[in-house]
Amino acid sequence: MSAEPHPVPITGVTGGSEGVEATYSHVLALATTYDTAGNQMRDWAGIGARTMRNGDLVESAILAPISFGEAEVAVLAATTGPDGVLVESLAWETDAILIRVTVRVFRETDDLVHGAFEVVDYLVGRMIGMTLVVTAPALLLGAITAGPLAYVVWQHLPPALQQQLQDDAAGAGADLEDWLAQHPEVLQHLINGGGGLLDGLWDGVTPLTPGGPFGIPSFTPDTESAAGLLAALYGDDSPFETHSTDLTVPSGTVQPGSLADVIAHLGETNDLSNDQHPENNGTIEIQTIDDGHGGVRHIVYLPGTDDMATLPWTQDGDVRDMATNFALINGQDTAYTQGILQAMHDAGIKPGDPVLLAGHSQGGMEAAAILSTNHDYNVTNVVTAGSPTAQVDGFPPGTHVISLENQGDVVPLLDGEENPDSPQQVTVHFNDQGSSVGDSHGLDHYANGAAAVDACDDPSLQEQLANLQANGYLGTDGQQVTSQVFQITRNP
């Protein structure tokens, strides 16, 4: 890491133990309590009838009719009277019904709004796709005819004017990046219409004939299906290999003491396969923390994409490539996933050992995917940094997920929508923009966002941090920490 992490402004926190969905769960639990109370009150109402049928009490009516009458009135008033427990039970059960109906209306309204955005985004994407195809011939003709003329004109421009035009173009690009950073929802909606874009491109080839080329219609209604179609262009994931290495991480034998330490450590693992060391692509690290009393837990550090320029005909041994990104958005299993699980096995992680998965970008996508699927490991916590995770269909009850998203980083937007509000997952938006869109995706910024979480008093975040502490992932001293680095490669 280039500098010590420091807190930056948090702009939003959703989900977690105090999120909307958790609140719905608490309210529905209250409705159940009202139901239980209503049932108990009805049982109490039956006591009145049983009391008045008591033989001794009935016999006393002859000896003390006035007292018997007063007792009868009092018992009936307390049980079946206008203010008795039977009437009150109906009120409590009515409240329970109203609570459930209210929660259902809120949820269905949210679903309706979400569905409306899905339809609009698809239609906009489809229109853009068809427009691109229809106008492509004219644009190509313009480029062919005007391109050489523009080149000749450019060569005869004064150097000062050439420099000014280049500066203006660079400034326009910077302005566009700033605008996207300030309006991420626009890009998110465009990405959410990715399925419509593909359909529009396909159908636009034959605008006068429905069904596209060869009469075969294309229908990719959402981002996930569009990603699945793109992933299919790469073919099936090839077999993978996982092997241990002699590589080391500077802080490999140091237990993280905070969330910021976890992200900073992830940055060190990420540096193993930086631009200067492409031969280390696919490396991950597994820390094992032993408290000396039989308590063992593990932290698995998962870096992100190594090769962003992979095309179907250029795919090689890099397991962290664009094909894996598309497959993860579509919810598919990947060679990277299986390689991670194999590395966990080879590292000696036992089925009952608590495991924290911490991932950046594609690594966070893998961490979320592993938590949501069946396997032999006890993954209790996940931390993601700059990762799209909205495509994951929920997490097991009792698990904990912290998802960090930096304003200005477009990568978390590539799932096309916001993370669902759930009791298990807390999504933290913070503002620590870098010098460019790519720089905003860097782990140094995410370490600053994690430091902000460490210093935040939001109850959902405090609960997440307390759980990391309780599971033994964060500490200060007295722990024996070992580190192993594995490399996962694809056999193309």
HELIX and SHEET records of a PDB file:
HELIX    1   1 VAL A   20  MET A   52  1                                  33    
HELIX    2   2 GLY A   55  LEU A   63  1                                   9    
HELIX    3   3 PRO A   65  THR A   79  1                                  15    
HELIX    4   4 VAL A   85  GLN A  155  1                                  71    
HELIX    5   5 PRO A  159  GLN A  182  1                                  24    
HELIX    6   6 PRO A  184  ASN A  192  1                                   9    
HELIX    7   7 GLY A  194  GLY A  204  1                                  11    
HELIX    8   8 PRO A  213  GLY A  215  5                                   3    
HELIX    9   9 THR A  223  ALA A  232  1                                  10    
HELIX   10  10 LEU A  259  ASP A  271  1                                  13    
HELIX   11  11 PRO A  278  ASN A  280  5                                   3    
HELIX   12  12 MET A  322  ILE A  329  1                                   8    
HELIX   13  13 ALA A  335  ASP A  346  1                                  12    
HELIX   14  14 GLN A  362  SER A  372  1                                  11    
HELIX   15  15 VAL A  411  ASP A  415  5                                   5    
HELIX   16  16 VAL A  437  SER A  440  1                                   4    
HELIX   17  17 LEU A  443  ALA A  455  1                                  13    
HELIX   18  18 PRO A  459  ALA A  470  1                                  12    
SHEET    1   A 9 ILE A  10  GLY A  15  0                                        
SHEET    2   A 9 GLN A 425  PHE A 430 -1                                        
SHEET    3   A 9 HIS A 400  ASN A 406  1                                        
SHEET    4   A 9 ASN A 378  ALA A 385  1                                        
SHEET    5   A 9 PRO A 354  HIS A 360  1                                        
SHEET    6   A 9 VAL A 296  LEU A 302  1                                        
SHEET    7   A 9 THR A 283  ASP A 290 -1                                        
SHEET    8   A 9 GLN A 480  ARG A 490 -1                                        
SHEET    9   A 9 PHE A 240  SER A 244 -1                                        
END                                                                             
